[in-house]
Amino acid sequence: MSVNQNVPNYTGDIAAQQVDPSREYSSENQEIVFSEDQHAIWADLFEGIHQPYLLEHLCSEYRSGLELLQLDPQRIPTVKHLIEHITPRTGWRIERTVVRYTLADDWYKKFAQRIFLITDYLRTRDQMEFTPEPDMFHDIFGHLPFLTQEFYARIEDKFAPAYLKATTEEREVIKRLAWYSTEFGLVVEDNRFKVFGAGIISGRKELTRTIMEFYRLGRDNVIDYTRNAFDQLQNQFHASKNSLYRIIDGVNALHHKGQMSSESQGWNVVNSMYESLGIAREGIFGGEVILVPFNVETIARIPKTVYAFNPMLFVCESLAEMDAILDSYLKPIAQRA
């Protein structure tokens, strides 16, 4: 099956998508014949991120999983290849879908069956540094190396059982918890902040921006990496909590005004917001992103999780801590009768 290369728009909201069921992929037509131009885009995306100076900032679990997945740097992998390298290890299966990142309900029904969906489109040449929608490079290069490993399968297994039993309000929190862990999460490893989320890993602009913040924190004496980095981050968070929540509320107001309609505009209006709020660009507020300890209360306040610029990334002290925090919110909901 061939696929048209459609260009997604950065809208600031989740666009409703009407999908003709007859166009969805069956078990017989999961494989796609990609063009040489698409394979070339894949190769350039892969090379752009698969660099030692970037990979060293990704958590060790990702780097181990990337070796296990054995992706071809030059060619988009087949679904068959992905299944052969994932399913025997964790039991999760891979399916291709025509659905882009849209309303979450149908995706969580698939996750409940331990099926991870990958989209059928690839970003275009003008979106190499940033794409407003997760494409197949994001799905495959960002997420699937992790899905070769049991710990990640256990994390993914937590969301769907809770989501399918949750209230409408709880579902919004669950989507945020997933977004700021598996999509845009950070962890501490060897007393250094490391990238965990697939959204950061698969986007060169997001990845380099995040790595620069790691260095800036040390350069500006915000974090002393010779001491416990996470404890210092916790202290910074508690000292700045009121300002952090004002920023969250400010981002929410910008969305309601329709001022997040493009990637560049999103960055610019958020940067100018600090001045209007009277928040000095120093300490944890001195960079383009803000690092915050992973906690349910703060994450639940974030107004948007898709197509939205939010200037905060959440850090877990360890993957075990992430597991425990997610359990604390998700497990009681999943266990409801």
Stockholm file with secondary structure:
# STOCKHOLM 1.0

chainA/1-337         MSVNQNVPNYTGDIAAQQVDPSREYSSENQEIVFSEDQHAIWADLFEGIHQPYLLEHLCSEYRSGLELLQLDPQRIPTVKHLIEHITPRTGWRIERTVVRYTLADDWYKKFAQRIFLITDYLRTRDQMEFTPEPDMFHDIFGHLPFLTQEFYARIEDKFAPAYLKATTEEREVIKRLAWYSTEFGLVVEDNRFKVFGAGIISGRKELTRTIMEFYRLGRDNVIDYTRNAFDQLQNQFHASKNSLYRIIDGVNALHHKGQMSSESQGWNVVNSMYESLGIAREGIFGGEVILVPFNVETIARIPKTVYAFNPMLFVCESLAEMDAILDSYLKPIAQRA
#=GR chainA/1-337 SS CCCCCCCCCCCSSCCCCCCCGGGSCCTTSCCCCCCHHHHHHHHHHHHHHCCHHHHTTBCHHHHHHHHHHTCCTTSCCCHHHHHHHHHHHHCCEEEEESCCSCCSHHHHHHHHTTEEEEESCCCCGGGSSCCSSCCHHIIIIIITTGGGSHHHHHHHHHHHHHHTTCCHHHHHHHHHHHIIIIITEEEEETTEEEECCHHHHTCHHHHHHHHHHHHHHHHTTSSCTTSCHHHHHHHHHHHHHHHHHHHHHHHHHHHHTTCCSSHHHHHHHHHHHHHHHTCCSCGGGSSSSEEEECCHHHHHHCCCCSSCCCSEEEEESCHHHHHHHHHHHHHHHHTCC
#=GC SS_cons         CCCCCCCCCCCSSCCCCCCCGGGSCCTTSCCCCCCHHHHHHHHHHHHHHCCHHHHTTBCHHHHHHHHHHTCCTTSCCCHHHHHHHHHHHHCCEEEEESCCSCCSHHHHHHHHTTEEEEESCCCCGGGSSCCSSCCHHIIIIIITTGGGSHHHHHHHHHHHHHHTTCCHHHHHHHHHHHIIIIITEEEEETTEEEECCHHHHTCHHHHHHHHHHHHHHHHTTSSCTTSCHHHHHHHHHHHHHHHHHHHHHHHHHHHHTTCCSSHHHHHHHHHHHHHHHTCCSCGGGSSSSEEEECCHHHHHHCCCCSSCCCSEEEEESCHHHHHHHHHHHHHHHHTCC
//
